[in-house]
């Protein structure tokens, strides 16, 4: 692939010119595919409460926020019952459905090989998120995996970003990439002052939270990482400001 096709520039200054000190990833539809189980568990909750089931495409489009933020709107006063049905179904089946997306582990390996700190900020419940990472053998790549319910507020609030960066002694800012597939990821990145990077072909209208860079696949980001080489200065943020 020609170099100019590595990334489709966002409204900023073109593709990145250097590696960051840290990369935070969304999880579902960014690194892994587990939509089949999310869809089945959600429909189990919907049908149990007399609501029409969603198609898989509707699930992919409409599932963005964490369960504790979205279920009260979907189910009203009955949301905790729906939550229990969802968690029961998902907990029994999510590892069976789990599939890494093409090129995802290669991207993690490429970044880790350059000494870049890696973390996850997801709206998947924290215990499920960490079980999936362990199942794939990916724990060795991540300093911290932050899921829904782990921080005081869930994505798009900035709390999970700070929690994910803390083990690396890092602060949110322009030397942190936030890679995700949806509008909620871009909003979270903007909230933390990180570089918002979109992967895939999202139909979302990003409004005031556009991605700075767009990539089709993990493999394209891996190619960019190899071309950029060493990460940016490992000086502390305080030293960088002097």
N, C-alpha and C positions, 0 to 999 in steps of 0.2 A: 504494500500500500504506500503511495507517495506520502512524503512527510507532511505536506499541507493538508492531507486528509485525516491526520491523527485526531484532530478535535475540531468540532464546529464551534467557532468563537461565539460567546454570548455577547452581551452589550459592553463588555470590558475591553481589554487590550489584547485579545487573541489568546492562543493556548498558553499554558504556564511555561515560564522560562527557567524554573528551578524547582527542585523538590522541596516539600514542606518539612517541618520538624515532626508533624503528626498528621495522620489521616484518620478521620472518623467515618465509619460506614453505617448506613442503614443496613438492615438484614434481609427481610423478605423482598424479593424481586430485584435486589441489588447484588447480593452474594448467593442467595439460595432461592429455590422454588419450593414453597410449601403451601401454595394456594389451594391445592386440592383438599387438604385437611381443614384449612381455614373455612373454605366454602362449605364443606360438609358439616362442620361444627356449628357454623352460623345458621345454616338451614335447619338443623335439628332444633335450635332455639326458636327460630321464627315459626316453624310449623307447630311446635309445642304450645305456642302462644296464639295460634289461630291466624298467623300472618302468612302471606304468600311467600314461598321460597324465592330466592334470587337466582339468577343465572350466574355462571362462573364469571362472565364478563362484568356483570353488575357488581359482583363481589370485588373483583380487581379494581374497579373504578371507585367504588364507594367506601371501601375499607381503607382509612387513612389514619384516623386518630386511635388512641388507645381505647380499650374496652371501657375503662372507668369514665372516659369522656363521651364515648359514643352510645353506649347501651342505654343510659337514661333517656336519651332522645328517641331511641328506637322503641323502647319497651315501657317507658314511663315508670309508674310505681312498681311495675313487675320486673324491673331490670335486674335485680339481684337473683331472682329465680332463673331468668334467661342466662345470666352469667354462669350460674352453677351448671346448667345444661351444656353450655358451650365448653366450659373448662373440663367437664367430665368426658365429653366426646373427644375434644382435642388432646387431652392428656393421655388417652388410651391409644391414639392413632398417629400423633404428629411425627414420630420418628419413622414410621412406616412410609410416610409420604415424602420425606425429606430428600431433596436432590440439590447438590451444588450447581450453580449456574456455570455454563462453559467459561473457562478462563478465570474463574473467581479465585481458586487456590493459587494459580500462577501469579495473579496480581498481588495477593497477600505475601507470597514468597519473595517476589521482586522487591516490594517495599521493605519488608523486614530485612532482606539482604543488604539494603542500603542504610540500615540503621534507623529507619523511620518508625516512630512510635505509632501503634495501631490500636484503635478502640472501636466499639460498636455502640450506637445510639439507636434503639429500636422501640417501637410501640408494641412489640410482642411481650407478653408477660415474662418477667425476668427469669423465672425458673425454667420456662420452656426454652427461652433463648439460650441459656447456658447449657441445657441438656443437648440441644441441637449442635452447638459448637463442639461439645465433648464428643458427641456421636461422630462428627466429621473429623475429629482429631485436630481441630483448629485452635484449641486453647493456647498452643505455643506461640501463636501469632499476636495475641491480644493482651494488652495491659489491663483492660477492663471492658466487660460487656454490660451495658446498662439497658435494662428493659423497662417496660411499663410497670409502675409501682415501686421502682427502686429509688427514684428521686422524689423530692417533694411535689414536683409537677412533671408531667410527661411532655415529650416532644409535641408541639413546636416550642414549648418553653425552653429556656437556656439551661435549666438545672441539670439535665442529663449530660450536656456537653461538659460542664465543669466536673461532674462526677467521673466521666470517662477519661478525662485528661489528668485527673489528680494523681494517679499512681506514677505517671511519668514526670511529675513536677512541672507540668506545662500549663499555660494559660491559653484561653481561647483568643484567636486573633488571626491576622492575615497569613501567618505561617502554619495554619491548620487548614487542611482540605476537609470538607464534609461532602461525601459522595453518597447520593441517594437517587431514587427513581421517581419521586413524587413531590407535589407542591409543599407538603408538610415538611419534607427534608430541606427544601430550599428556604422555607420560612425559618426553620430552626437554625440553619447556617447563618442567615442574615442576623438573627437575634444574637448569636454569639460572636459576630464579626469575623466569622470564618469564610473561606472561599467556597461558595456553593457550586458543586459540580454535579451535573445531571448525567445519569447513565441510562441508556435505553431511549425509547421513542414515546415519552409521555405525552398524552393529549392535554395535559393540564394547562389552564390559564394561570400563569404565575403572578400576574398582577404586579404588586410592589416588591415581589421577592424572586426576581428572575435568576436563573443560573448564570454564573460567570463563564462556564465552559460546559459543552455538551459532548458526550461520547456515546457511540453506539453499543460498545461491548467492553467487558473487562479486558479482553485481549488488546484492544486499542490503548487502554490506559497503561497496561503492562509495557507495551512498546514505547510509549512516551516516557515511562519511568526509566527504562533502560537507556534511552537517548539522553535524558537529563543527567544521569549519573549521580554524583554524590549529593546528599541532602544539603540544605542551606546551613549556615553557620550554627554550630552547636553552643554558641554563647548563650547565656541566660537572657531572658527578655529584658532584664534591667541593663545588662551589658550592651545589648543591641541599641538601646535608646541613648547611650552616652555619645 
